[in-house]
Amino acid sequence: MTPLALRILGRDDVLRAGGADFPAAVADVMEALVELREGRSEMPAETSVSLGTPLYPQARAYAVPARLGAFAGVKWTAHRPVEADASGDALPAIVSMTLLSDSVGGAPLAVVESAFLTAMRTAAVSALALRHAAPRPVRTV
């Protein structure tokens, strides 16, 4: 049996790979939306669990699965309050990572820090909505 070659990519790796290229993000999101519309990809509803900690009782973690082309994955995002606390906790309010697998056999390929990619995707979806739903060209937002 061949050992799995799981890569771990942090934010610096994501940025080096082009994760901050906004025009590419818009094009990628447009391609994903077409794939979803045409039934070649899927993105079922997210599910969540309480993190149930006394320090952050309203904290939750969300799992968002998807399949796009040759890849499948799940984004795991933990949300908690932003308030600073006395514990010296340095984690951000949102911590996000994606487990990426091949969609043929499910072999894990990478764990990717994905908070920055989520922000880029959200902005790209907004840009596409403005591009396609605005009654005239949008000049300012």
Disulfide bonds with the S-S distance in Angstrom:
none
